[in-house]
Amino acid sequence: MFRRTFWFTAGAATGVWATTKVHRKLRRLTPESLAAQAADKAVEAGHRLKDFALDVKAGMAQRELELNDALGLDAPDGTGELPAARRPAALGGPRPAGQDTQRPPARGTSHPPTPTRRYPYDPHNRNEDH
């Protein structure tokens, strides 16, 4: 008698447990639940992207300081002026004698650009309008 009661109770408990599990899974698969899960994932991804962007920005600032130190761009008076020896090359100022100021034509061009043509013709460019 106790044996039958034990197995009946065990079967009923298993049935209730299985039914509860199935209903929970079905509720998670409704369109509203799936939309909420997708929204949560999107918000989480947005937070991760924001954190990444902040890390990149901090790294860029640190690297800029390192480059400024290496190039000697840190002015003690805070003006940010370039040192006199670097000013002409960096800012396109007067060039030392003997340097050619004309640029060579771009790769793939058959002739240098003229004032009437905005862009030189490139025979290998497939992105132009025909």
C-alpha positions as CSV (number, residue, x, y, z in Angstrom):
1,M,0.0,0.0,0.0
2,F,2.8,2.4,0.9
3,R,4.7,1.4,-2.2
4,R,1.8,2.3,-4.5
5,T,1.3,5.6,-2.7
6,F,5.0,6.4,-3.0
7,W,5.0,5.8,-6.8
8,F,1.7,7.7,-7.3
9,T,3.1,10.7,-5.5
10,A,6.4,10.5,-7.3
11,G,4.6,10.3,-10.7
12,A,2.4,13.2,-9.8
13,A,5.4,15.3,-8.7
14,T,7.2,14.5,-11.9
15,G,4.2,15.4,-14.0
16,V,3.8,18.8,-12.2
17,W,7.6,19.5,-12.6
18,A,7.5,18.6,-16.3
19,T,4.4,20.7,-17.0
20,T,5.9,23.7,-15.2
21,K,9.1,23.3,-17.2
22,V,7.2,23.1,-20.5
23,H,5.0,26.2,-19.7
24,R,8.1,28.2,-18.8
25,K,9.8,27.3,-22.0
26,L,6.7,28.1,-24.0
27,R,6.4,31.5,-22.3
28,R,10.0,32.2,-23.2
29,L,9.2,31.5,-26.9
30,T,6.3,33.9,-27.3
31,P,6.9,36.9,-29.6
32,E,6.7,39.4,-26.8
33,S,9.3,37.5,-24.8
34,L,11.6,37.1,-27.8
35,A,11.3,40.8,-28.5
36,A,12.2,41.7,-24.9
37,Q,15.2,39.3,-25.0
38,A,16.4,40.9,-28.3
39,A,16.0,44.4,-26.8
40,D,18.0,43.4,-23.8
41,K,20.8,41.9,-25.9
42,A,20.8,45.1,-28.0
43,V,21.1,47.3,-25.0
44,E,23.9,45.1,-23.6
45,A,25.7,45.3,-27.0
46,G,25.3,49.1,-27.0
47,H,26.9,49.3,-23.5
48,R,29.8,47.1,-24.7
49,L,30.3,49.3,-27.8
50,K,30.2,52.4,-25.6
51,D,32.8,51.0,-23.3
52,F,35.0,50.0,-26.3
53,A,34.7,53.5,-27.8
54,L,35.7,55.0,-24.4
55,D,38.7,52.7,-24.2
56,V,39.7,53.6,-27.8
57,K,39.4,57.3,-27.0
58,A,41.5,57.0,-23.9
59,G,44.1,55.0,-25.8
60,M,44.2,57.6,-28.6
61,A,44.7,60.4,-26.0
62,Q,47.5,58.5,-24.4
63,R,49.2,57.7,-27.7
64,E,48.8,61.4,-28.8
65,L,50.6,62.4,-25.6
66,E,53.4,59.9,-26.3
67,L,53.8,61.1,-29.9
68,N,53.8,64.8,-28.7
69,D,56.6,63.9,-26.2
70,A,58.5,62.0,-28.9
71,L,58.3,64.9,-31.4
72,G,58.9,67.6,-28.9
73,L,55.5,69.2,-29.4
74,D,54.9,70.0,-25.8
75,A,55.3,73.7,-25.4
76,P,56.1,75.0,-21.9
77,D,54.0,78.1,-22.4
78,G,51.0,76.1,-23.6
79,T,50.8,77.6,-27.1
80,G,51.2,74.3,-28.8
81,E,53.7,75.8,-31.4
82,L,55.9,73.5,-33.4
83,P,59.7,73.8,-32.8
84,A,61.3,76.0,-35.3
85,A,63.3,73.1,-36.9
86,R,60.1,71.2,-37.6
87,R,57.7,74.0,-38.6
88,P,58.4,74.2,-42.4
89,A,58.1,70.5,-43.0
90,A,55.1,69.9,-40.9
91,L,53.1,73.0,-41.9
92,G,54.0,73.2,-45.6
93,G,56.1,76.4,-45.1
94,P,59.1,77.4,-47.2
95,R,61.1,74.5,-48.4
96,P,64.8,74.3,-48.4
97,A,66.4,75.1,-51.8
98,G,66.7,72.2,-54.2
99,Q,63.5,70.4,-53.2
100,D,60.9,69.8,-56.0
101,T,57.6,71.3,-55.0
102,Q,55.6,69.5,-57.8
103,R,53.9,66.3,-56.9
104,P,54.3,63.3,-59.3
105,P,51.1,62.3,-61.0
106,A,48.8,59.8,-59.2
107,R,49.2,56.1,-59.9
108,G,47.2,54.9,-62.8
109,T,46.9,58.3,-64.5
110,S,48.1,58.8,-68.1
111,H,48.5,62.5,-67.7
112,P,48.7,65.1,-64.9
113,P,45.3,66.7,-63.9
114,T,44.4,69.8,-65.8
115,P,42.3,72.7,-64.5
116,T,39.4,71.7,-66.8
117,R,39.3,68.1,-65.6
118,R,38.5,67.7,-61.9
119,Y,39.6,64.1,-61.7
120,P,42.2,62.4,-63.9
121,Y,41.0,59.5,-66.1
122,D,41.8,56.1,-64.7
123,P,41.2,53.3,-67.2
124,H,41.0,50.7,-64.4
125,N,38.3,52.5,-62.4
126,R,35.0,50.6,-62.7
127,N,33.1,53.0,-60.5
128,E,32.7,55.9,-62.9
129,D,29.4,56.6,-64.7
130,H,29.4,55.5,-68.4
